[in-house]
């Protein structure tokens, strides 16, 4: 028998390298034959076989892989002859001969084992019923003690693990631990870890690894196979976080990863888009001088996806630096990286290099280039690549046609896009949703409604929902600004049209689109023939359509939709309120009030919004008294306690102010304080402006100071109101403070100056009055008629007739003109002086201007006639007033009585006094 010296080392095998050949390395499997006498061995020559480098990252990308290949396991080596190749049929395998020689060496130990091989197989087969309430098998194993070999136990454990009987496998593993079968038994631990990885029991797996490392009964050195088993379980299920933790533990325990480790981790990081972790793992791989093809591909792909093209090119440089022999995946990734960033010249060079390296033309490579050219709208080059694809002997596939359609669609070339689309359909390729979206947009833009109908049919064939199809169709025609053709297309598609009539959601989408594009008649037609029944939804839809028209400014369309609605017995409150608001905007107050009265007659209770709309309707129509009645109705509400909101409160303040209802204003103000209304800038301004005459000056001053303190800015009207209040109260120091504050904020206007001039004039502070008038002119404001009237009145009442006349002269020089107040002041001042001739001049000027006296003018003239002793003329003025439609008031009769008394006509004066008493004037 020949003696054989064997030096055996098994590592990993690379099944993905180009040309699929075994490559030799320094670490090899060597058979040295010193002498051979056997005939079969005599034909063998001395052989050097390379190490078997398996790149697991490539293998794991296939869905057929169940578990990581572990070449260090003896069972794998003995059961996998295909991994190393086979001899010709009929020849005896060299591996079997080596196993036979190994068995000779162990022959003495086998002699002491009473069980035969067939008995062992029967024992393994009995594991199928191990845990069916029968512990006989355990008792049998335990009775044999140490004679039950670890290999035999491993076989049982492996059978349980392969049959996915996890609980039974872990129970048997526990039995092996108790009976001392785990010492130096790396394979048993790996099988147990496979089970734990499948169950995702990471705590137990971590405890098991700790046991392998620390327990004296185990004494197993940790290796990459242990961690790869767990990482593979994470990789198979996409558990990125768990996989990252095991990889980090592997590094912490100083265990050197192998190619499979990095392949699985990089694939996990790529799926989870964890760029930072991928960069760390990639740097570790390069530090360990390990070359994993898929790791380079993953890094390039990840950088390309997030647009970090410079980083991707750095990885490409690493490929060159690390002298990596590119496989097909690497070539395709490089091609995609350059195409994505628009470097199509470099991409074409990559394609040429790929072919020169011996790789046959690949459809993915050409499709990638076509996609790249399509994205930069260079369809001439894309067309050239398309022809190159055909010239290379390949046939364009579904992706090729889809890409060509998208490219021509991006250029808005309807003719070419349609040609490729039709060719794709002819070849029974299915367009994707993007192709269909592109085509329907092009058809809408180019007026091909028939083509749009065909595209809709294609959408339906690939499973698109009608609601999605409708949305795409509406968007396409809206973008093409040809929305008026939508009705024709939808009516031509019977299935789609029937869906719209039966589905309330799609129906509402369509009619909303019609209303938005002013196709109200089409919307009304759809609503008139719809088949779905849902009263609540229908009312909500009508309300939405009406409000949409209102917001778009198409108020007449809102009225048309409202008139087309079914007439219910009880009107819808929200729809009716919206229509009241619309009629109010159109100043059609009769229709608006009719709707309000209809709500009241049907006994429909109004809410806060409804009351607010009605109040504003009456305010705009000028019916303030009716608005007050509505406000009273709000206060009477008992069933529903209506608390006015900010908007309604402001409306109430304005109504009461315009009607001069001082008491109501005061009551409402204190009610506002109790309601806890949030005071904003608008509320402060409104309250101060409306309640200035209703509140004590101290309260008004407090409110104004509070507004300033809270950081709100009064408007010009508010400043003028405060100036007027302070001026009439004689608080001129505060007047000056408020005026300078308003001037600093740019809130001073002509009314501000007029208010101060009037305040100084009424207090007979003529010097300051004149000073303010001069400052008004100096600051760029023309002295207004109101200011002149105030100065005339002040100078006249003070007896400063020279200054009075100077003011009149300045008025004429500035072409300011005069109004009724001017003439009334002149009549009053001249009458007080008894200058009846000047009064006559004023009356003559009035007559020349074509103006008539008003009530105030008549009252002043009666007073003047009384002072001048012209009693009969005074009495005649009362008759003239009535003749001219001016109703005398108490002041008229009072001035007449005084005139009679001054002229010693006591009896006549008494008669008029008694008459006034009887008439309760």
C-alpha positions in Angstrom: 0.0 0.0 0.0 1.4 3.4 -0.9 2.1 6.0 1.7 0.4 9.3 1.2 1.4 12.7 2.6 -1.6 15.2 2.5 -1.4 18.9 3.2 -5.0 20.2 3.0 -6.3 23.7 3.3 -9.9 24.7 2.3 -10.8 28.3 2.0 -13.3 30.0 -0.2 -14.2 29.8 -3.9 -15.2 32.7 -6.1 -18.0 31.6 -8.3 -18.6 35.0 -9.8 -15.3 35.9 -11.3 -15.1 36.4 -15.1 -14.7 33.2 -17.2 -15.6 31.2 -14.1 -12.1 29.6 -13.7 -10.4 28.6 -10.5 -7.5 30.9 -9.7 -4.4 29.8 -8.0 -2.8 31.4 -4.9 0.0 30.7 -2.6 -2.3 29.0 -0.1 -3.3 25.9 -2.0 -4.5 22.4 -1.6 -1.4 20.2 -2.3 -1.2 16.5 -2.8 2.2 15.1 -2.6 2.6 11.5 -3.7 5.9 9.9 -2.6 5.2 6.5 -4.1 2.2 5.1 -5.9 1.6 1.4 -6.6 -2.1 1.4 -7.1 -3.2 1.5 -10.8 -5.7 4.2 -10.3 -3.3 6.4 -8.4 -0.6 5.7 -10.9 -2.4 7.7 -13.6 -2.6 10.8 -11.4 0.0 13.6 -11.8 1.1 15.9 -9.0 -1.7 18.5 -8.7 -1.8 22.0 -7.3 -5.4 23.2 -6.7 -6.1 26.8 -5.8 -7.8 28.0 -2.6 -11.6 28.3 -3.1 -12.6 31.9 -2.6 -16.3 32.2 -2.4 -17.7 35.7 -2.8 -20.8 35.4 -0.7 -22.1 38.8 -1.5 -22.8 37.8 -5.1 -24.2 34.4 -4.2 -26.5 35.9 -1.6 -28.2 38.2 -4.1 -29.9 35.2 -5.5 -33.3 34.4 -3.9 -32.5 30.7 -4.1 -29.8 30.8 -1.4 -31.1 29.6 2.0 -28.0 29.7 4.2 -24.4 30.9 4.0 -22.0 28.3 2.6 -19.5 27.2 5.2 -16.5 25.5 3.7 -14.8 24.9 7.0 -17.5 22.4 7.9 -16.4 18.8 7.2 -19.9 17.7 6.4 -20.1 20.4 3.7 -16.8 19.3 2.2 -17.8 15.7 2.1 -21.3 16.4 0.7 -20.4 18.9 -2.0 -18.3 17.2 -4.7 -19.9 19.5 -7.2 -18.0 22.4 -5.6 -14.7 20.9 -6.6 -15.6 19.2 -9.9 -16.1 15.5 -10.7 -14.1 12.9 -12.7 -15.5 11.2 -15.7 -18.4 8.9 -15.2 -17.3 5.4 -14.1 -14.1 6.7 -12.4 -13.7 6.6 -8.7 -13.6 10.1 -7.1 -10.3 11.0 -5.5 -12.3 12.6 -2.6 -13.9 9.2 -1.8 -10.4 7.6 -1.8 -9.2 10.2 0.7 -12.2 9.7 2.9 -11.5 5.9 2.8 -7.9 6.5 3.9 -9.2 8.7 6.7 -11.5 5.9 7.8 -8.6 3.5 7.9 -6.8 5.8 10.4 -9.9 5.7 12.6 -10.5 2.0 12.2 -9.5 1.1 15.7 -12.0 3.4 17.3 -14.8 2.2 15.0 -14.1 -1.4 16.1 -15.4 -0.5 19.6 -18.6 1.0 18.3 -21.3 -1.7 18.5 -23.7 0.2 16.2 -23.5 -0.3 12.5 -23.9 2.4 9.9 -27.5 1.3 9.1 -28.3 1.5 12.8 -27.0 5.0 13.0 -29.2 6.0 10.0 -32.2 4.5 11.7 -31.3 6.4 14.8 -31.1 9.7 12.9 -34.4 8.8 11.2 -35.9 8.4 14.6 -35.4 12.1 15.3 -38.5 12.7 13.3 -40.6 11.6 16.3 -38.2 12.7 19.1 -40.5 15.0 20.9 -43.9 13.4 20.5 -44.2 12.8 24.3 -41.6 10.0 24.0 -38.2 10.4 25.8 -37.0 6.9 24.9 -34.6 8.3 22.4 -33.0 10.6 25.0 -32.7 7.7 27.4 -31.0 5.6 24.8 -28.5 8.3 24.0 -27.8 8.9 27.6 -27.3 5.2 28.3 -24.5 5.2 25.8 -22.8 8.0 27.6 -19.7 9.3 25.9 -19.9 6.6 23.3 -22.6 8.7 21.5 -20.3 10.6 19.2 -20.5 14.4 18.6 -20.7 13.8 14.9 -23.7 11.6 15.4 -25.4 14.3 17.6 -24.5 16.9 15.0 -26.2 14.9 12.3 -29.4 14.7 14.4 -29.2 18.4 15.2 -28.7 19.3 11.6 -31.6 17.2 10.5 -33.8 19.0 13.0 -32.5 22.4 11.9 -33.1 21.6 8.2 -36.6 20.5 8.9 -37.3 23.9 10.6 -38.2 22.1 13.9 -36.7 25.0 15.9 -38.0 24.1 19.3 -36.9 20.5 19.0 -33.5 21.5 17.7 -32.9 23.9 20.6 -34.0 21.2 23.1 -31.6 18.7 21.6 -28.8 21.3 21.6 -29.5 21.8 25.3 -29.2 18.0 25.8 -25.9 18.1 24.0 -24.6 20.8 26.4 -25.7 18.8 29.4 -24.0 15.6 28.1 -20.8 17.3 27.2 -21.2 17.1 23.4 -20.3 20.7 22.7 -16.6 20.8 23.5 -14.7 22.0 20.5 -18.0 21.4 18.6 -18.1 24.5 16.4 -20.6 22.9 14.0 -23.2 22.4 16.7 -23.0 26.0 17.8 -23.4 27.1 14.2 -26.5 25.0 13.8 -27.9 26.4 17.0 -27.2 30.0 15.9 -28.9 29.3 12.6 -32.1 28.4 14.5 -31.8 31.5 16.8 -31.2 33.7 13.8 -34.3 32.3 12.1 -36.2 33.0 15.3 -34.6 36.5 15.7 -33.7 35.6 19.3 -30.7 37.9 19.4 -30.3 37.9 23.2 -29.9 34.1 23.3 -27.6 34.2 20.3 -25.4 36.7 22.1 -25.4 34.5 25.2 -24.4 31.5 23.1 -21.5 33.4 21.6 -20.4 34.4 25.1 -20.6 30.8 26.1 -18.4 29.7 23.2 -15.8 32.2 24.2 -15.7 31.8 28.0 -17.0 28.4 29.0 -14.4 25.8 29.5 -16.8 23.0 28.4 -17.0 24.7 24.9 -13.6 26.0 24.2 -14.6 27.1 20.7 -12.7 29.9 19.1 -14.9 32.5 17.5 -14.5 32.8 13.7 -16.2 34.6 10.8 -18.5 31.6 10.2 -20.2 32.1 13.5 -21.1 35.7 12.8 -21.8 35.1 9.2 -24.5 32.7 10.3 -26.3 35.4 12.2 -25.6 38.2 9.7 -27.1 35.9 6.9 -30.3 35.6 9.0 -30.5 39.4 9.1 -29.6 39.8 5.5 -32.3 37.3 4.4 -35.0 39.2 6.3 -33.6 42.7 5.7 -32.9 43.4 9.4 -30.5 46.2 9.0 -30.1 47.3 12.6 -29.6 43.7 13.9 -27.1 43.0 11.1 -25.2 46.1 11.9 -25.0 45.1 15.6 -23.6 41.7 14.8 -21.0 43.2 12.5 -19.9 45.6 15.2 -19.7 42.8 17.7 -17.6 40.8 15.3 -15.1 43.7 15.0 -15.2 44.3 18.8 -14.2 40.7 19.4 -11.3 41.0 16.9 -12.8 38.5 14.5 -11.7 39.0 11.0 -14.6 39.3 8.5 -14.4 37.5 5.2 -15.7 38.4 1.7 -19.1 37.0 2.5 -19.4 39.2 5.6 -18.8 42.4 3.7 -21.0 41.3 0.8 -24.0 40.7 3.1 -23.4 43.9 5.1 -23.0 46.1 2.1 -26.2 44.7 0.6 -28.0 45.4 3.8 -26.8 48.9 4.0 -27.7 49.5 0.4 -31.3 48.3 1.1 -31.6 50.5 4.2 -29.9 53.5 2.5 -27.5 53.7 5.5 -24.7 55.6 3.8 -22.6 56.3 6.9 -22.5 52.7 8.0 -21.8 51.5 4.5 -18.8 53.9 4.3 -17.5 52.5 7.6 -17.8 48.9 6.5 -16.2 49.7 3.1 -13.2 51.3 4.9 -12.9 48.2 7.1 -12.9 46.0 4.1 -10.1 47.9 2.4 -8.1 48.0 5.7 -8.3 44.2 5.9 -7.1 44.0 2.2 -10.3 42.1 1.3 -11.7 42.4 -2.2 -15.5 42.1 -2.4 -16.9 43.0 -5.8 -20.4 43.6 -4.7 -19.1 46.0 -1.9 -17.7 48.3 -4.6 -20.9 48.1 -6.6 -23.0 48.9 -3.5 -21.0 52.0 -2.6 -21.1 53.3 -6.1 -24.8 52.7 -6.3 -25.6 54.4 -3.0 -23.6 57.5 -3.9 -25.2 57.6 -7.3 -28.7 57.4 -5.8 -28.2 60.4 -3.5 -26.4 62.4 -6.2 -22.9 62.3 -4.6 -21.3 61.7 -8.0 -17.8 62.8 -6.9 -17.8 60.2 -4.1 -19.0 57.6 -6.6 -16.0 58.4 -8.8 -13.7 58.0 -5.8 -14.9 54.4 -5.4 -14.2 53.9 -9.1 -10.7 55.1 -8.5 -10.4 52.6 -5.6 -11.4 49.8 -8.0 -8.3 50.8 -10.1 -6.1 51.3 -7.1 -7.1 47.9 -5.6 -6.6 46.2 -9.0 -10.0 44.6 -8.9 -10.8 42.5 -11.9 -14.3 43.8 -12.7 -17.2 41.4 -13.0 -20.3 42.1 -15.0 -22.1 43.7 -12.1 -19.2 46.1 -11.6 -19.3 47.1 -15.2 -23.0 47.8 -15.2 -22.8 49.8 -12.0 -20.0 52.0 -13.5 -22.1 52.5 -16.6 -25.1 53.6 -14.5 -23.0 55.9 -12.4 -21.7 57.8 -15.4 -25.1 57.8 -17.1 -26.9 59.2 -14.0 -24.7 62.2 -13.8 -24.9 62.9 -17.6 -21.4 61.8 -18.5 -22.5 59.8 -21.4 -19.1 59.9 -23.2 -17.5 58.2 -20.2 -20.4 55.8 -20.1 -19.9 54.7 -23.7 -16.1 54.2 -23.0 -17.1 51.9 -20.1 -19.3 50.0 -22.4 -16.5 49.6 -24.9 -14.1 48.5 -22.2 -16.7 46.0 -20.9 -16.9 44.4 -24.4 -13.1 44.4 -24.8 -12.8 42.6 -21.5 -14.6 39.7 -23.0 -18.1 40.3 -21.7 -20.8 39.8 -24.3 -23.3 42.6 -25.1 -25.8 43.1 -22.3 -29.3 44.6 -22.7 -29.1 46.4 -19.3 -26.0 48.3 -20.5 -27.7 49.6 -23.6 -30.9 50.4 -21.7 -28.8 52.4 -19.2 -27.2 54.5 -21.9 -30.6 55.1 -23.6 -32.0 56.2 -20.2 -29.0 58.6 -19.7 -29.4 60.2 -23.1 -33.2 60.4 -22.6 -32.7 62.3 -19.3 -30.6 65.0 -21.0 -33.0 65.1 -23.9 -30.4 63.9 -26.4 -32.6 61.5 -28.3 -30.5 61.4 -31.4 -27.8 59.7 -29.4 -30.4 57.5 -27.7 -31.6 56.5 -31.2 -28.0 55.6 -32.1 -27.6 53.4 -29.0 -31.0 51.8 -29.9 -29.6 50.8 -33.3 -26.3 49.7 -31.8 -28.3 47.4 -29.5 -30.0 45.7 -32.5 -26.7 45.5 -34.4 -25.0 43.7 -31.5 -27.5 40.9 -31.9 -29.7 41.8 -29.0 -33.4 42.4 -29.1 -34.9 45.5 -27.5 -36.9 44.5 -24.4 -39.7 46.1 -22.5 -37.4 48.5 -20.7 -35.9 49.7 -23.9 -39.2 50.7 -25.4 -40.4 52.3 -22.2 -37.2 54.4 -22.1 -37.5 55.5 -25.7 -41.1 56.6 -25.1 -40.2 58.6 -22.0 -37.2 60.2 -23.8 -39.3 61.4 -26.8 -42.1 62.4 -24.5 -39.7 64.6 -22.5 -38.9 66.4 -25.8 -42.7 66.7 -26.5 -42.1 64.8 -29.8 -45.5 63.2 -30.1 -44.8 61.5 -33.4 -41.8 59.5 -32.3 -43.2 58.8 -28.8 -46.3 57.4 -30.4 -44.3 55.3 -32.9 -42.3 53.6 -30.2 -45.4 53.2 -28.0 -47.3 51.4 -30.8 -44.3 49.2 -31.6 -44.1 48.2 -27.9 -47.7 47.3 -27.8 -47.4 45.4 -31.1 -44.6 43.3 -29.5 -46.9 42.5 -26.6 -44.8 44.5 -24.2 -46.7 46.3 -21.4 -46.2 50.0 -21.0 -45.7 51.2 -17.5 -47.7 53.9 -15.7 -45.1 56.5 -16.7 -45.5 55.7 -20.4 -49.2 56.0 -20.1 -49.0 59.3 -18.3 -46.6 60.6 -20.9 -48.8 59.5 -23.8 -52.0 60.9 -22.4 -50.3 64.3 -21.8 -49.0 64.3 -25.4 -52.4 63.3 -26.8 -54.2 66.0 -24.8 -51.7 68.6 -26.0 -51.9 67.6 -29.6 -55.7 67.1 -29.8 -55.7 63.4 -30.2 -58.8 62.5 -28.2 -59.2 59.1 -29.9 -55.6 58.3 -28.8 -56.4 59.4 -25.3 -59.3 57.0 -25.2 -57.0 54.2 -26.3 -54.5 55.1 -23.6 -57.3 55.1 -21.0 -58.2 51.5 -22.2 -54.5 50.5 -21.8 -54.5 52.0 -18.3 -57.5 49.9 -17.4 -55.8 46.8 -18.8 -52.8 47.2 -16.6 -55.0 47.5 -13.6 -55.2 51.3 -13.0 -58.2 52.3 -10.9 -60.8 54.5 -12.7 -60.4 57.1 -10.0 -56.6 57.3 -10.8 -57.3 57.4 -14.5 -59.8 60.2 -14.1 -57.3 62.2 -12.1 -54.6 61.7 -14.7 -57.0 62.7 -17.5 -58.1 65.9 -15.8 -54.5 66.9 -15.0 -53.4 66.3 -18.6 -56.1 68.4 -20.2 -55.8 71.1 -17.6 -52.0 71.3 -18.3 -52.7 71.4 -22.0 -55.3 74.1 -21.5 -57.9 72.1 -23.4 -60.2 71.2 -20.5 -63.3 71.8 -22.6 -62.5 68.5 -24.4 -62.7 66.4 -21.2 -66.4 65.9 -21.4 -66.1 64.5 -24.9 -63.4 62.0 -23.9 -65.2 60.9 -20.7 -68.5 60.4 -22.5 -66.7 58.4 -25.2 -65.4 56.0 -22.6 -68.5 54.2 -21.5 -66.9 52.3 -18.6 -65.3 55.4 -17.2 -68.5 57.5 -17.7 -70.5 54.8 -15.9 -68.0 54.7 -13.1 -68.3 58.5 -12.7 -72.1 58.3 -12.5 -72.0 55.5 -9.9 -69.1 56.5 -7.8 -69.7 59.6 -5.6 -66.0 60.3 -5.1 -65.1 60.3 -8.8 -68.3 62.2 -9.6 -67.4 64.9 -7.1 -63.9 65.2 -8.5 -65.2 65.6 -12.0 -67.9 68.2 -11.2 -65.4 70.1 -9.1 -63.0 70.3 -12.0 -65.8 71.4 -14.3 -66.8 74.2 -12.0 -63.2 75.3 -11.6 -63.0 75.7 -15.3 -66.4 77.4 -15.6 -68.0 74.4 -17.3 -71.0 74.7 -15.0 -73.5 73.3 -17.5 -71.5 70.1 -17.7 -71.3 69.8 -14.0 -75.1 70.4 -13.7 -75.7 67.7 -16.3 -73.6 65.1 -14.4 -75.3 65.9 -11.2 -78.7 65.6 -12.9 -78.1 62.0 -14.1 -75.9 60.6 -11.4 -77.0 57.2 -10.0 -75.5 57.3 -6.5 -77.8 58.2 -3.6 -76.4 60.0 -0.5 -78.4 63.0 0.6 -75.8 64.3 3.1 -72.9 63.8 0.7 -74.9 65.5 -2.1 -75.7 68.6 0.1 -72.0 68.8 1.0 -71.0 68.6 -2.7 -73.5 71.3 -3.7 -72.2 73.5 -0.9 -68.6 73.0 -1.9 -69.4 73.8 -5.6 -71.2 77.0 -4.6 -68.4 78.1 -2.3 -65.8 77.3 -5.0 -67.5 79.5 -7.5 -67.7 82.2 -4.8 -64.0 82.0 -4.0 -63.1 82.2 -7.7 -65.3 85.2 -8.1 -67.9 83.5 -10.3 -70.9 84.5 -8.3 -73.4 84.1 -11.1 -72.3 80.5 -11.5 -73.0 79.9 -7.8 -76.6 81.1 -8.3 -76.9 78.8 -11.4 -75.8 75.8 -9.3 -78.2 76.7 -6.5 -81.1 77.1 -8.8 -80.4 73.6 -10.3 -80.4 71.9 -7.0 -83.3 69.6 -6.0 -85.7 71.7 -3.9 -85.9 70.1 -0.4 -88.8 70.6 2.0 -86.4 72.1 4.5 -83.5 74.3 3.1 -80.0 73.4 4.0 -78.7 76.1 6.5 -75.1 76.2 5.2 -76.1 76.4 1.6 -78.7 79.1 2.3 -76.3 81.2 4.3 -73.7 81.0 1.5 -76.3 82.1 -1.0 -77.3 85.0 1.3 -73.7 86.1 1.4 -73.4 85.8 -2.5 -76.6 87.8 -3.1 -75.3 90.4 -0.6 -72.1 90.8 -2.6 -74.1 91.3 -5.7 -76.3 93.9 -3.9 -79.3 91.7 -4.5 -80.7 92.3 -1.0 -84.3 91.3 -1.7 -83.2 87.7 -2.7 -80.9 87.6 0.2 -83.6 88.7 2.7 -86.1 86.2 1.1 -83.8 83.3 1.9 -83.4 84.5 5.4 -87.2 84.8 5.8 -87.5 81.3 4.4 -85.2 79.9 7.1 -87.3 81.6 9.8 -90.5 80.4 8.3 -89.3 76.8 8.3 -88.2 77.1 11.9 -84.6 76.3 11.2 -82.4 77.6 14.1 -79.5 79.8 13.0 -76.0 79.4 14.3 -73.4 82.0 14.9 -72.1 82.1 11.3 -75.7 82.4 9.9 -76.5 85.3 12.2 -73.2 87.1 11.3 -74.0 86.7 7.5 -77.5 88.1 8.0 -76.3 91.1 10.1 -73.7 92.0 7.4 -76.4 91.7 4.8 -78.5 94.3 6.6 -75.5 96.5 7.3 -74.5 96.6 3.6 -78.1 97.2 2.5 -78.2 100.2 4.9 -81.0 98.6 7.0 -79.4 99.2 10.4 -82.6 98.9 12.2 -83.2 95.4 10.8 -79.7 94.6 11.8 -80.5 95.7 15.3 -83.5 93.4 15.3 -81.3 90.4 14.3 -79.0 91.3 17.2 -81.9 91.3 19.5 -82.9 87.9 18.2 -79.5 86.7 19.0 -79.9 87.8 22.6 -83.3 86.0 22.8 -81.8 82.7 21.8 -82.4 80.2 24.7 -82.1 76.8 23.1 -78.7 77.6 21.7 -76.6 80.1 23.7 -74.8 82.1 21.0 -71.7 83.8 22.1 -70.7 86.5 19.5 -67.3 86.0 17.9 -64.8 88.8 17.2 -66.3 89.5 13.8 -69.8 89.7 15.0 -68.8 91.9 18.0 -67.2 94.4 15.7 -70.3 94.5 13.5 -72.4 95.1 16.5 -70.2 98.0 17.6 -70.4 99.7 14.2 -74.2 99.3 14.1 -74.7 100.8 17.5 -72.3 103.7 16.7 -74.0 104.6 13.5 -77.4 104.5 15.1 -76.0 106.6 18.0 -77.0 104.0 20.6 -74.7 105.1 23.3 -76.2 102.9 26.0 -75.9 99.8 23.8 -72.3 100.6 23.1 -71.5 100.9 26.8 -73.3 97.6 27.6 -71.6 95.8 24.8 -68.2 97.1 25.9 -68.5 95.8 29.4 -69.9 92.5 28.1 -66.8 92.2 25.9 -64.6 92.5 29.0 -66.6 89.7 30.7 -66.5 87.4 27.7 -62.7 87.2 27.7 -62.4 88.1 24.1 -58.9 88.0 22.7 -58.0 91.7 22.1 -56.0 92.1 18.8 -55.1 95.3 17.0 -58.4 95.3 15.0 -60.5 94.9 18.2 -58.7 97.8 20.0 -59.2 100.1 17.1 -62.8 99.2 16.6 -63.8 99.6 20.3 -62.0 102.9 20.7 -63.4 104.3 17.5 -67.0 103.2 18.2 -67.2 103.7 22.0 -65.4 107.0 22.2 -68.7 108.8 23.0 -70.1 106.0 25.2 -67.2 105.5 27.6 -65.8 107.8 30.4 -62.7 109.5 29.3 -60.6 107.7 32.0 -61.7 104.3 30.7 -61.1 105.3 27.1 -57.6 106.6 28.1 -56.9 103.4 29.9 -57.9 101.3 26.9 -55.7 103.4 24.6 -52.7 103.1 26.9 -53.2 99.3 27.2 -53.2 99.0 23.5 -49.9 100.8 23.2 -48.4 98.8 26.1 -49.4 95.5 24.4 -47.5 96.5 21.3 -50.4 97.2 19.0 -50.3 100.2 16.7 -53.4 102.5 16.6 -54.6 103.4 13.1 -55.1 107.0 11.9 -58.8 107.0 12.8 -58.0 105.8 16.3 -55.5 108.6 16.8 -57.9 111.2 15.5 -60.7 109.9 17.8 -58.4 110.1 20.9 -57.3 113.6 19.8 -60.9 114.7 19.5 -61.8 113.3 22.9 -58.8 114.8 24.7 -59.4 118.1 22.8 -63.0 118.5 23.7 -62.1 117.7 27.3 -59.4 120.4 27.3 -56.6 117.9 27.9 -54.2 119.7 25.6 -51.1 118.2 27.1 -52.4 114.7 26.2 -53.4 116.1 22.8 -49.8 117.1 22.1 -48.5 113.7 23.3 -50.9 111.7 21.2 -50.2 114.0 18.2 -46.5 113.5 18.3 -46.9 109.8 18.8 -49.1 109.7 15.7 -46.7 111.9 13.7 -43.8 109.6 14.7 -45.7 106.5 13.4 -46.8 108.4 10.2 -50.4 108.3 11.2 -51.1 112.1 10.9 -53.5 113.3 8.2 -55.6 116.4 7.5 -58.3 115.3 9.9 -55.7 115.2 12.7 -54.8 118.9 12.2 -58.5 119.8 11.8 -59.3 118.1 15.1 -56.6 120.0 16.9 -57.5 123.3 15.3 -61.1 122.8 16.3 -60.2 121.9 19.8 -58.1 125.0 20.3 -60.7 127.1 18.6 -63.6 125.9 20.8 -61.4 126.6 23.9 -60.7 130.1 22.5 -56.9 129.3 22.5 -56.5 131.4 19.3 -52.7 131.6 19.4 -52.2 127.8 19.4 -55.0 127.4 16.9 -53.2 129.7 14.5 -49.9 128.0 15.2 -51.3 124.5 14.4 -52.8 125.9 11.1 -49.4 127.3 10.1 -47.7 124.0 11.1 -50.2 122.2 9.0 -49.3 124.2 5.9 -45.6 123.9 6.7 -45.8 120.1 6.9 -47.2 119.9 3.4 -50.9 119.8 4.2 -53.1 122.4 2.5 -55.3 124.1 5.0 -58.6 122.4 4.6 -62.1 124.0 4.5 -62.8 122.4 7.9 -59.8 124.1 9.4 -60.9 127.5 7.9 -64.4 127.0 9.3 -63.1 126.3 12.7 -60.9 129.4 12.6 -63.8 131.5 11.3 -66.0 130.3 14.1 -63.4 130.9 16.8 -62.4 134.4 15.6 -66.0 135.4 15.1 -67.1 134.3 18.6 -64.0 136.0 20.1 -64.9 139.2 18.3 -61.6 139.2 16.3 -63.3 140.5 13.2 -60.1 141.6 11.5 -58.7 138.1 11.7 -62.2 136.8 10.8 -62.0 138.8 7.6 -58.4 137.7 7.0 -59.5 134.1 7.1 -62.2 134.8 4.5 -59.6 136.5 2.3 -57.2 133.6 2.6 -60.0 131.2 1.7 -60.7 133.1 -1.5 -57.0 133.3 -2.4 -56.5 129.6 -1.9 -59.7 128.8 -4.0 -60.8 126.7 -1.1 -64.5 127.5 -1.7 -67.2 127.5 0.9 -69.8 125.0 2.2 -73.0 125.3 4.1 -71.1 125.3 7.4 -69.1 128.4 6.2 -72.2 130.3 5.3 -73.9 129.3 8.5 -70.9 130.5 10.5 -70.9 133.9 8.6 -74.7 134.4 9.1 -74.3 133.5 12.8 -71.3 135.8 13.4 -72.7 138.7 11.4 -76.1 138.3 13.0 -74.6 138.3 16.5 -73.0 141.6 15.6 -76.2 143.0 14.2 -74.5 143.4 10.8 -77.6 142.8 8.8 -76.2 144.1 5.6 -73.4 141.6 5.7 -76.0 138.9 6.4 -77.8 140.0 3.2 -74.5 139.8 1.3 -74.1 136.2 2.5 -77.7 135.4 1.4 -77.0 137.0 -2.0 -73.9 134.9 -2.4 -75.8 131.8 -1.5 -78.4 132.6 -4.1 -75.8 133.1 -6.7 -74.2 129.8 -5.9 -77.6 128.1 -6.3 -77.6 126.9 -2.7 -80.4 126.8 -0.2 -80.2 127.3 3.5 -80.3 124.2 5.7 -81.8 123.9 9.1 -78.8 125.3 10.9 -78.7 128.2 8.4 -82.4 129.1 9.0 -82.0 128.9 12.7 -79.0 131.3 12.5 -80.9 133.7 10.2 -83.9 133.8 12.5 -81.6 134.6 15.4 -80.0 137.4 13.3 -83.4 138.9 12.3 -84.4 138.9 15.9 -81.3 140.8 16.9 -81.8 143.2 14.0 -85.5 143.7 15.0 -86.8 142.2 11.8 -89.5 140.1 13.6 -91.9 139.7 10.7 -89.1 138.4 8.5 -88.2 136.0 11.2 -91.8 134.7 11.3 -91.8 134.5 7.5 -88.7 132.3 7.6 -90.6 129.6 9.5 -93.2 129.5 6.7 -90.4 129.5 4.1 -88.7 126.6 5.9 -91.8 124.4 5.7 -92.4 125.4 2.1 -88.8 124.3 1.2 -89.2 121.0 3.0 -87.0 121.9 6.0 -88.8 120.9 9.2 -88.2 123.4 12.1 -86.8 122.0 15.3 -86.8 123.2 18.9 -83.9 125.6 18.2 -85.9 127.2 15.4 -88.9 128.0 17.6 -86.7 128.9 20.6 -84.9 131.5 18.4 -88.2 132.8 17.2 -89.6 133.2 20.7 -86.4 135.0 21.8 -86.7 137.3 18.8 -90.3 138.2 19.7 -89.4 138.8 23.3 -86.5 141.1 22.4 -88.8 143.2 20.3 -91.5 143.5 23.0 -93.9 141.2 21.3 -94.6 139.3 24.5 -98.1 138.1 23.6 -96.9 136.6 20.4 -93.9 135.0 22.2 -96.3 133.5 24.7 -98.5 132.0 22.0 -95.5 130.4 20.3 -94.4 129.0 23.7 -97.8 127.5 24.5 -97.9 126.0 21.0 -94.5 124.4 21.5 -95.6 123.0 24.8 -98.8 121.5 23.3 -96.8 120.0 20.4 -94.2 118.7 22.9 -91.4 120.3 21.0 
